Amino acid sequence: MAAAARAALSDLAAAPTAQKAAAITAAAAAIRARAGDLLAANAADVTDARTAGISAALIDRLALDAGRVQAIAAGLDTVAALPDPVGESIRTWTQPNGLAFERVRVPLGVIGIIYESRPGVTADAAALCLMAGNACLLRGGSEAGRSNAVLLQCVAAGLASAGLPAAAVQLVPAGDRALVGAMLAAQGLIDVIIPRGGKGLVARVAAEARVPVLAHLDGINHVYVDASADRATAVAITVNSKLRRTAVCGAMETLLIDRAAPAGLQHAVIAALVDGGCEVRGDPDVLGLDARIGPAGDQDWNTEYLDAIASAALVDGVEGAIAHIARHGSSHTDAIVAEDPGVAERFLAAVDSAIVLWNASTQFADGGEFGFGAEIGIATGRLHARGPVGLEGLTTYKTLVRGTGQVRA
């Protein structure tokens, strides 16, 4: 499969923007046309997943409804309309000897995506890889097998209608776990591995991969409410960050509140979480804010709950928040709620995470919300790409050098 994907790269690299966009648009149309088939396949997947005792968080990621299907198709249309990064000139310069240099974007190559539960990843990853000129091998979880099969059929129809090779997007069988190991060891055949899933999957990929990996391990995300925060804004952002969707990697897991904040602000934010159905586990200072709060243990500050549970602590201003995040954060997404711009800018500059927000919900940690159309994942490392990985993150560059006969002394 990887060899076939590599063989398709030359066609993809040479494909004009309109041809790639046509394939993606046709895939979106096929998804809409086969929405009934997709929902029926997904219903069967969800039933089996519940029977197998899969967690509620994974069920939430797996389940589709009519709205989610339409959103998947709309995401593909958005990707098709984005500027094509392939061939984009990043920088030009000329040396004193007259050599003219130009750095241009080129595809990464063959990308392996290993993911769990989310069938929408099948469509998003295919569209993003294709638009950036990459071939991809998709290995979804067995719990979404039927859903992924229908989505791949829709993508294949789009490729065929646009005259692009079927090997550009392939679905690796999900039943054999050994195939994951084969992908991780496929040096020279697969150029990058992108895992999207739980800690166990990402840890396995990090431990076994002989191919470069673009990934994040945990989404231990914080919201810090400063003493200068507006009460209504702080309540709205905190509740949305935690409870809009608790199972996404951008959900808040720890709430930090300025010890110097007015008592009414402290209580309002905590009470809003509890009233919204969130279990709050607090440090000794927070326990006194609401009788419904339970004590937090040491492990809570390092836990990605992916559930309606949050830890909470009082900290000594923005510096205390920065220090707490440095100790317990996962470099994913952290937010400050503040009206003091000096405090906010200090937080934005000092917190070393892929995404840092001021007066906005952590749930904006999503490629679609960044204007990328979709994302292939969120990277928290320091190399190549960081944050939501869209089209630009799926390219590298080469340098073109144009001379007039120069030779080096």
N, C-alpha and C positions, 0 to 999 in steps of 0.2 A: 504493500500500500504506500509506504514511504517512497519507494523507488518510483512508483507511478506519479506520486505528488511532485517529485523532483522533475520528472519529465514534463509535467504540465507548467513548470515555472516559466519557461521561455515564452510560451503563449500568453501567460498572464502578464509578464513584464512588458510585452509588446502591445498588449490590448489597450486601445484608446479608452479614455474616460467614459465615453458614451456607451461603449460595448459593455464595460463592467457595470455601469449604472443600469443598463437595460436588463442585465441578468438579475440584478438585485430587485429591481422593480417588478419583474416578472415573478420572482419568488414571492414577493409580498402579495401579488395578485393571487397566486396559487394558494397561499395561506388563507386568504379571505374566502376563496372559492371552496376550500376544503375545511372550513371552520368546524362543520359538523363532524367530519371524520376525526379531526384533531381533538375535539372535546370528548368524543366517545372513547378514543384511545387513552386520553388522559384520565377519564373517569375510571377506566379499568386499572390504570397504573395506580391511582390514588387508593382504590379499593384494596389492591394487593399490598400496597405500602402500609395501610392501616392494619391489615391482617398480620403483617410481619412485625408490627409494633414499632414502626419508625416514628421518631419524635415529632411532636406537633410543629416544631420549627421547620423541620425538613418537609413535612406535609404542606406547610404554607408556601414553601418555595416550589414545591412540585405542582400544586393544584393550579389549573387554568379555569377561567370562566370566559364568557363572551368578551368582556372588556379587556382581559389580559391578552386574548388572541388578537383582538384588533390593535392593541398597543404593540404587540410583536410586529405585526405587519406595518404599522405606522413607523416603527423604529427603523425598519428596513428602507422604507421610502425616504426617511430623513437621511440615512447613510448614503443612499444613492444620489442625493442632492448636494452632498458635501463636496468641497474642493478636493480634487485628487492630489494626494501628497507626492505621488511618484513623479520624479523629474523636477520637483520644486527646487529652485535655486536658493540655498540657504545663505551663502556668503560668496563674494567674489573679491579678489585682490590681485595685485600685480607686484612681483618682486623687482628689485633694481635691475636685474639682468634681462628683464622684459618678459619672463614667463608669466602667463596669465592663469590664475587658479580659480576654479569654481567648485564649490561643494554642493552636491545635489542629493536629494533623497532617493533611496532605492529600497525595494522590499527586503524584509528580513530573510525570506525564503520559505521553508516548510515549517509550519508552526503546529505543535501538538498541544491540544487543549484537553485537560483531564478535569472533569467536573462532576458534581453530584446534584441530583434533584431538579435543578432549574432547567426545564426544557427550553425556555426562552434563550438560553445561552447558545443552543444549537443554531438558531437563526441569527442572533447577534454576531456570534463569532464568525460564522460563514460570511456574512455581509462585510464585516470589518476587514477580515483577512483578504477577501476578494477585492475590495475597493483599494486596498493598499498593495495589491499585486502579489499577495502571498497565497500559497496552497496550504490547506489545513487538514489535519487528522483530528477528528472529534471523538473523544472517548467519554460519553456520558455514563451516568450511573444506571445500573440495571433497573432501579426503581422507576426510571422514566423511559424505559426502552421503547414502549409503544408510541409514546408522544414524540420521542426523538426520531423514530423511523418515519412518521408522517411528515415531520418538518424537513427531514433530509430529502424526502421525495419532492417536496415543494421547491427546495433549493436546486435539486437536480433538474427539475423542469425549467427553472429559470436559467441555469447554465446552458441547457440544450437549446432553449429558444434564442439565446444570444450567441450561440456558436462557440462557447467556451468548453474546455475539456471537463468531462465528468470527474476526473481524478483531482480537480482543483479543490473539491470538498468531499471528504469521505468520512464515514461513520465507522469507527473501530468497534467490533462486537463487544458488548458489555459483559457477557457471561463469564469470560475467562480473565481472572485477575492477573494471570501471567503476562497478558498483553500490555498491562500498565508497565510492568518491569521491562518489557521489550522496548516500549517507547522511551523509557527513561535512559536506556542504554544505547539508543540509536544514534550514536555520534556519526556525523557525516551524512546522515539521512534526514534527521530532524534538526533544525537549527535552534529552536527555542521551545521550551515547555512552559505552558501557563496552567497552573492548577487553580481551580475554583471549587472550594468545598470546605469541609470541616477541618479541624486541627489535625486529625489523624491522617487525612489524605495529604495535606500540605507537608506535614512532618515526614511522611514516607517519601514524598517527592524530593524534599530537601536532602534526605539522607541517602537516597539511592541514585539520584540523577547524575548522569555523565554528560548531560546536555545542559546548556545554560537555562536557568529558571527565572521567570518573572512572576513574583507571588507576594502574598501577604499571609501571615500565620494567624493573627488575631486582630479583632477590631475592638480593642479596649479603649473606647472613646469617652471623652470627658466633656462636660459643659461646666464652665466656671462662671458663677454669677457674682459680679463685682459689687462693691458697696454703691457704686454710681449707677447701677442698672435701674432701668424703669421697671416697675413691678409687673405691669401687664405684659411687657415684652419678655421679661424673664420667665414668667409662667408659661406663656405661649410657646416659647422656644424650648424650654425644658420638657414640657409635656409632649410636644411634637417629636423632639429628638429621641425620646424613649418609646412612646406609645403609638406613633403613627403606624409603624411596622416593627415589631420587636425582633424579628428574625433576620433582618438585613444587617450586613456587616457595618453599615453606617449608624446603627442605633447607639444612642448613649448608654453606657454601662455604669458610669460613675458621675455623680453630681458633686461639684465642689462649690461651696458658698463662702464668700468673704466673711470672716469673723466680725469685721467692723460694719457689715451691712445692717440696716435697721431690722429690728426683731420682726416687724410686720412683713418685710420682704422675705426673710428667711423662712418664716412659717408659711407664707403664701405659696412659695415654690414647692416646699415639701408636701403641704396639704393637697396641692393640685395633683401631684403624682399619685399620692395614696387614693385620693378621690377618683382618679382615673383608672384605678384597678391595679396599680403597681405596688408590689411588695418592696418596701424600702428598708435597707439594712444600714444603720448609721453608726458612726463612731460615738464615743461617750458624749461629745458636745452636741451632736445632732439628736440624740435620744430624747433630750428634753424639749424638742420643738413640737413633737406630736406623739401622743401616747400609743399610736398604732405602729410606730417604728420598732423594729427588732434590732438587736446588736449585730454589728458586722464583725466577721472574723478576719484574720490576716489574709486568708485566701481570697476574700471578696474583692480586694483592690486589684487583683490580678486575674479576674474571671470575666470571660465573655459570656454573659448569660444567654443571649439570644432568646429572651423570655421577658415577661413583665416583672422583672426584678431589677433593682438598681441599688448600688451602694452610694452612701452620701457622707461627706465630711465637711467640717468647717476648717478653713485654711487662713493663714495670715496674709491676706491680700494677694495681689497678682504674683508676687514672688513665691508665696507659699503654694499657689496653684501650679506655677511653672515647675517648682521642685517636685511636687506630687506627681505630675505628669511625667517628668523625667524618670522617676523611680518606677512607676507602674504602667505607663502608657505603652502602646504597641506601634507608635509612629504612623497610625492610620488617620484618624480624624479627631480634632479637638476644637472646641468653640468657646468664645468668651462673650458674655452679655454685659455690656458696659456702655455708659453714656460719656465717659471720660475718654477722649481720643488718645491721650497720652498713655493711659493704662492699656487701652486696646492695642495700640501699636507696639507696646512693650511685649505683650502676649504674642502677637503675630510674629514678631521678630525672634522671640526666644524659644517658642515651642517647636521642637524638631519633629514635626509630623508631615505626612504627605499632603494633608489638607488641614488648613487652619482657618477658622471662620470668625467673623466679628458680627454679632447680632444676627445670626442666621442659624437654622437648625442643622445638626449634624446629618440629618437625613438627605441633605443635598449632596452627599458623597456618592455621586452617581454620574456616569458618563453622559447620560441624556440631559441631566440638569446642567452639565458643563458646556452643553452645545455640541457634544461629540456625536449625537445621534444615538449612540449606544456605547457600551464599553465591553472590552474583552476581559476585564478584571481590574482590580485596584492593586497597584504595586506599592509596597512600603519600603523597599530597599533603596539603595542610593545610586545604582547603576542603570544607565540607559533611560528608563522611564519611571515616573513616580506619580502616584495618585491614579485617577481613572485613566485607563489606557485606551485611547481611541486610535484613529487612523495614523496620526503622527507617531505614536508610540509603537506602531507596528512597522516602522521603517528604520533603516539605518542610513548611512550616507557613504558616498564615494567622492573622491576628489578628482576632477578633470583638470589636466594641465595642458595648456595650449602654448606651443613655442613657435619660434621662427628659425630653428636650426641650432639652438643653444646646446653646447656640450659643457660638461663640468670639468674644471681644471683639476 
